């Protein structure tokens, strides 16, 4: 049997799709399982023991011609099942023209009419995104919740070993969306409050390096090191796995922590855990404002600026709530 799993959205979405891989492998040990994702996310699945092949769609350059090529590549593979976790039209076209006898996906996709099985994707009903994804394959596997999983290699683990000489915490201060990001001055206040207790590693992408440098320059805490842009996804996962605690926004690092069952404290500003994208680690905490704001949540994904101009959902979060998770 040949199976293709599609998730061409963002980093966190790919991580939250990995339980589907785990469950498919458990039920179909001899199946060839492939995964289609967007260019830039492929290193998340490097060396994944249950995947045969990772197909990569470059969405940023020559998007349409690359999409046509991906459609042709998928059709050539002659998959038996295509399981599309992405809810937008491009992946629906790939599914439509795949030639697979079973086409499975969420009802919100514009091309869901071509699916042999459609599942409703409902946000806010108490289900985590992992559970929603598992529903797509429940009738030929089961509906038991499965944790997301990433697989750092021995080389990844060795690469970050140098940072583990003494107890440490990781902080991922950035987010693509402004209203999902705990403000810089609040991160500084937190790091000042825990000064001297642990070594602190700031983690993130290359684009986060300047923010991390600004935090270090303004903090009284002298035990902070900027690792933004220096580690791969899987190296970051290995580092986070052995941290005393990982502090993150409602963003990709939260899901990386979940995928290696690392302790995590997730700060939710404009978004809420009820959307179904919260942390899943055994030791996990959610920190959010105690104020009842009629503007929160203001959206599913966040905004480039606070629609109300005050950003109270972040500014009213008490630093003590972050520090308390270090016990």
Secondary structure, DSSP 8 states (H G I E B T S, - for coil): -EEEEE--S-HHHHHHHHHHHHHHHHH-TT-EEEEEEETT-GGGGTT-TT-SEEEEE--SSSHHHHHHHHHHHHHHHT-SEEEE---SHHHHHHHHTS--SEEEEETTSTTGGG-SEEE---SSSS--HHHHHHHTTTTTS------------HHHHHHTGGGGSS-EEEEE---SSGGGS--HHHHHHHHHHTTTTSEEEE---GGGHHHHHHHHHH-S---EEE-TTTS-HHHHHHHHHTSSEEEEESSHHHHHHHHTT--EEEE-SSS-GGGTT---SSSEEEE---S--TT-S--SS--SS-TTSS-HHHHT--HHHHHGGG-
